Amino acid sequence: MTANNRFIDDLSKLMTNAMGVAQGAKDEAQTAFNGWIDRWLADRDFVTREEFEAVREMAIKARSENAELRARLDALEGKAADQG
């Protein structure tokens, strides 16, 4: 009976170690795949979401400033026409 229990204990340890090795291999494979995807995307010159949002905000600000300058220019042209 003791030999049977020892066999089961050894088998349990073996399976536990095998699961640990499998988990480590999975983590390594996932890290390698993520690195490959990052390099592939970098080679394609895709922009990140953060870069896109930053440029978008700059464009919105530039449009707003252009509208303000257009209004000032129209007001100045109106005053010049009234004086001339």
C-alpha positions, 0 to 999 in steps of 0.5 A: 500500500505504501508503494502505491501511495509513493507512486501516486505522490511521485506521479503527482510531483511529475505532473505538477512539474510538467504543468510548471514547465508548460506554463513557462513555455507558454509565457515565453511563447507569448512574450516572443509573439508580442515582441514580434508583433511590436517589431512588425507594427514598428516596421510598418510605421503605424502610429500608436493611439497616443500619437494619433490623439496628440496630433488630433488635439493639435489639429483641433486647436489649429482649426480653432485658432484659424477660426478666431484669426479669420473673425479678427481679420474680417472685423479689421477688414470691415473697419478698414472698409468703413473708414475708406 
